[in-house]
Amino acid sequence: MSSPAFALKFENVVYEKKGPIAYVTFNRPKVLNALNGKTISELKSAFEDARDDSAVRGVILTGAGDKAFAAGADIGEMANNTALEAEEATRRGQKVTELIENLGKPVVAAVNGFALGGGCELAMACTIRVAAETAKFGQPEVKIGIMPGYGGTQRLPRLVGRGRALQLILSGEVIAAQEAYRIGLVNEVVPNANLIARAEAILKQIISNAPVGVKFSIEAVNKGLDTSVAEGLLIEASLFALCASTEDKKEGTTAFLEKRAPQFKGR
């Protein structure tokens, strides 16, 4: 692998940029990449940089080591939290999931192992989820006297339906990658060795398209899911109109008519 063109230095997260793709990697493999406050803070900084860098067209989120994507919260850190501290910690985590979900660029979760609790919730905030064959998913918070706090009660039912979501959340059951695929929690299951390559291939396919069209498509889906179909159609129409006014639309339609590949500029 070539050396990264860019890397921001963090303690618990590795952040690299290679060409148009940014790579964000949970890097606490000795504790199964458990999510402590510092990790969440570094995750926020990494995704803010990816959002603000126009050269970055997509992000891959994954975990270091071969056992875990992120195996939930750091229990030792949260064990003595007061109610106020717990709410503040939850809101910080939720803000990161909202940042990922509404980045305006596609984020692929390359789930390489355990994605439990907050790890599963961060994966669900991503645009697309690709799982290695050995990946495992779950929201086991009820087993230690709490509940999902990084958006699990909201995103899981939207992905897999209310009944399946409640069964997973209330039982705390951990499911294998193939079951996660069957219920619609993940988009694809691939051999472990192919995980990052497949995530890159998906992003490259998206990156070949117009950046503004991609950004507004993500926005229309996210906003539309939280409203009625009628209101969602209004959101779609207004974003469609914005796309129609871009240089990329002119270039895309011209290139199509001239039977050549478009050269999108993101404006």
N, C-alpha and C positions, 0 to 999 in steps of 0.2 A: 504494500500500500504506500502511495506517495505521501510525503509529509504534508500536514494540513497547510493550506494557504493562510489560515488565520486560526488562532485559538485564544479565547479569553480564559484567564486563569481563575479557577474556582477550587474550593476544597472538596466539595461533595458531588459536583457535577462537572463533566467534561463537555466543553463547548467548542466545536470546530466548524469551520466553513470551508467547503471544497467546491469550487465552481458555484453553481446556483443553489446548492443544497447545504443547509446547516444541519449539524448533527448534535443532538443534546443527549447525553448519556448519564444516567444515574450512576454514581461511582462510589458506592459503599458496599462492595460485594461481601465483605466479612459479616455484615449484618443484613444480608439479603436486600441491600439498597433501601433500607427502612427510611421513611421520610421524616426527618427532624426539621425544626424550624429553619435551620441554616440551609438545608437542601431546598426547601420551598422558596426561600429568599433568593437563592442562586438560580433556581429554575425561572423565577420571575425576571431576573436580570437578563438571562440568556434569551428568553422568548421576546423580551422588549427589544433587545438588539436585533434579533431576527426580523421582527416586525418593522423596525425602523431602517433596516439596510435594504435599499432597493435592489441590490445585486442578489439578495437571497430570494429565491422563488418558491422554496418549499423546505420543510423541516422533517427530520426523522428523530423520533424520541424512542430511546431504548435503554437497556440496563447493562451494566458491566458484569462480566462473569457469565456462567452458563446456568445459573440456578434461578435468578430472579430478575424480573423487570423492575418491580418495586413491591416489596411484601408488606405494604401498609405503613401505618404510623409508627414512630419510635415510641413504644409503650412506656419505656423508662422515663422519657421526657414528659409524657402526658399524664402519668399516673397520679401526680399530686396537683394537677391543675385545678384552680378554682373555677366556678361556673363562668366568671367573666373572662378568665384566661382561656378557657376552652372555647368560648364563643369567638374571641379574637383570633385564636389559632385556626378555627374552622373558617372564619371569613377570609383570612389570608390565603388558605388553601383554595377556597371557592373562587377568589379573585384570579388565582393562577389558572384554574380550569376555564374561567370565562375568557382570560387572555388567550389561551390556546385555541378555544373554540371559535373565537372571533378575531383571529390573527389577520384575516384577510388573505392568507396564504395557506395552501394545504399542509396539514401536519399528519404524517403517517406514524402511528404507534407500531413499532416493530417489537412485539411482545415475545421475549426470549425465555421467559420462565414464569415464576409466580407473579401474578398481578392481583394483589389482594387489597381490600380496603381502599385506602387512598391511591394505591397503584392502579387498581382497576378503574377508579374514578378519573384519574388523569388520562388513562387510555381511552375512556369513553368520551372525554372532551376533545380528543383528536378527530380529525376529519375522517380518517380511514384507519382500521385496525387490521394488521396482519400478524398472525400468531405462528410461532414455531410449534412443531408437533408436540413438544414437551411442555408448552405453556399451560398454566392453570389460572383460573379466574374465580373470584369470589368476593363477597361483602360479608366477612365474618364478624363484624363489629358487635353484634348482639351477644356473641360468645363471651365478651369481656365487659358487658354491662353498658355498652353505648350503642350508637347507631351510625350509619354512614353520615359523613359530615362534609365531604368535598363534592357534593352534587349527586351522589349515588341514588338517592330517593327520587331525583328528578330525571336524570339522564337514562338510568336503566329501564324504567317503564317506557320511555320514549323509543328506546332501541328494541326492546324485546316484548313489550306489552305488559300490562299491569299484573296479570296473574303470574307470569314467569318471574317478573321482577320481585314481587312480594314473596314468592317461594324462596328465591335466592337470598333475599335480605333477611327474612324471618328465620330461615333454617341455618343461615351461615354456611351453607354447603359450598364446597370448592369444586368446581367443574373443570373437566379436561378441555383441551383446545377444540376437539371435534364436536363436543356438546355445545361449546360457546358458538361455534360456527352454525350448528343446527338451529339454535334459537335466534340467530341474527346478531349476536354480540360482537362477533368478528367477521370481517369481510372474506378472509382467506386463511387457510392453514397450509403451511409450507414446511419442507424439511428444515431442520435447524440451520444447516450449512447454507441454505439459500435465503435466509430471512432478510438480511440487509440488502442483498442484491435485488430481491423482489420488491422491497420497499423503495429502493432507488428506481427500479423500472417503472413502478406506478407513478412516482413523482415526475420522472422524465416525460412520461406520456402526458401528464397534466401541464408540465412546464412548457411543452411545445405549443400550447394554446395561448390565447390572449390573456395577459395578467388581469386586466380590468374585468373581463368576462368571468374569469375564475373567481376573483374577489367578490363580485356582486352575486354570483350564483351561490356561493357559500352564505352570503348575507341574507339572500332571499329565502333559502332553506331554513336557516337558523331563526330568523324573525317570523317566518310564516308558520313554523311549527308551534309558536306560542300564541297564535291568533286563529281566527276563523278562516275558512277557505276564501271567503269574499274579501276579507282584509288582506290576506296573503296575496291574492291576485292583484290588489292595488299596489302592494309592495313590489311584486314582480314587474308590473307594468312601468312603475317609476324608475326602477333600476334598469330595465330593458331600454327605456328612453335615454338614460345616461350612457349606456353602452353605445347606443346608436349615434351619439354625438362625438365619439372618440376617433382619434386617428387610426387606432387599431381596427375599428369596424371598417373604415374606408380601405385600409390595407388588406384586411381579411377578405372582403368581398371582391376587391380588385384582383387579388392573387387567385381566388377561386375561379373567376371568369377568365383570367389569363393562364389558368392551369399551371401555376407555379406555387412554390412553398411561400407562405407569408413571412414577413419579417416584422414581428410585433415589437413595439417599443414601450408598451405599458402606459400609453397616454391617448 
